């Protein structure tokens, strides 16, 4: 049974990220990132049979700008419609009780799946100043 709940740290015990770009994200501690993001903003978790399958939220960046974040395990592929609806529902809930004027999200550049999810959630790609990206510094 699928359910969405507010972020609860105890569900992170034993969580192993196997989602999109897991090899690229391996250099980061997903659990520590999620804890930090949840402390600075609002966060939620998706569970199947009380097992964590994904999490996300929005944290403030500066002056009315919020940064969305989402980590989804592969099992979410089996529940795409439900997961998508719950992400939208919780994001709308967070936005309705915040003072954000704009929400942004960052995706790994060449990850079609991550970029497609961001587009389905209503995010639009903004321009990138290539001269100042990591690969050119």
Secondary structure, 3 states (H helix, E strand, C coil): CEEEEECCHHHHCCCCCCCCCHHHHCCCCHHHHHHHHHHHEEEEEEEECCEEEEEEEEEEEECCEEEEEEEECHHHHHHHHHHHHHHHHHHHHHHHCCCCCEEEECCCCCCHHHHHHHHHCCCCCCCCCHHHCHHHC
